[in-house]
Amino acid sequence: MRLGVYGGSFDPLHIGHLLLADTARVEQRLDRVVFVPIGVPPHQKTVRTSGEQRLRMLQAALKPYPEFCVDRYEIDSARVSYTVDTLRFFRERYPKDELFLILSSETFNDLPHWRDPAEICRYASIIVAQRAGYPAPDFEAMRPFVSDAQIDEFRSQLITMPLMEVSSSLIRERVANGEGIRFLAPDSVVDYIVANRLYQK
């Protein structure tokens, strides 16, 4: 099986996340994409909602799509969530599968500064999503950590996303300002945010 691993805070999940995951699935012929919501974020990154709340939003949104699933590994871990640890876990759980880590181009450009980037690339091949309006991926910056063949592989797995002005921060801001978020996130996520009064001032 070709398994895509897509991590993030998903605070909350929005339609851009789904489009990116599905574009990677289709263009790179993935059998399944697993969403991994972050547990304890590194670098003091702020997460506004609990792991269980973000997990429930993901589960509700992904239920209609059998090609997508959610894993609670990082939510259940008491440690800071590092990608290398998550991929090591998936490699042990799915030893016969091909693992692919799905990253946006701006996230990929930060990869040389992550914990054990060479080990990350040993556990999984990288699919980079170039989002319109964002910097292009800097593949050359990864040369200290990977082979020339892996750089070529990264280039061949570049996917292009359409311009979409939606983000989790935009959704949180609109909710805090009493503005609507319909069509920015799946209906099930919108309903959960409203019912649980998330992101309000």
Steps between C-alpha positions, in 0.01 A plus 500: 500500500612855426415689819510879526565657843363851541573670832395836635317680775169495303372774731255475333504282189394697191427427135856588399630211712262260327588628154872469566463146632284392209728660241794310648296179504393527136821634344732267692268197489472461876267231630420689816584822683515501879456834678710530817395790725786636706506426871753714688639741241873581492634856504219633722253501210153596623212256458165651596300182553562169673628194320168323553305789350719512189483122475118504509486769230729291280307179559171667409639669189681192367220249566353526146840433340635145538826605335569725801541407866630658820756365746525610862864399556624854572189591701557203729873561539609695806814613317557795269387398152798463267441376148792259514342318796162481328650357182702248701172389660328463162798314354479249786122469470498465119833336413387388154344831390661785309481813716467849354517815713279776358633853553411843365789680330546748786511214751745308283729803497521478878581127492882546525440655845284216632622223726685234296404601142715222354316243713165645396596447136614148577162405643287667231519652156396865486208637298519879478191710424575832333227739608428801280637817654759320716877458447614213280657202678875529548606146417869589503487582872445129568824386333691469833244241613402294193644353182476647151250226416276608787516863385388385154222300663381807692488699176301228324245495783429873499128573476343837421208644692255766377487836672268467800482776759398288796690413817431384852599842633248667267225272629592570864506873431161498328343302784648739758353793304158339474533440124386193309732217397265299280680348197841566660487169688293180470146539635572252779794712617295821485222332700749379764658845535158661547367234739811514719550877477858462384726794411265761643637804682 
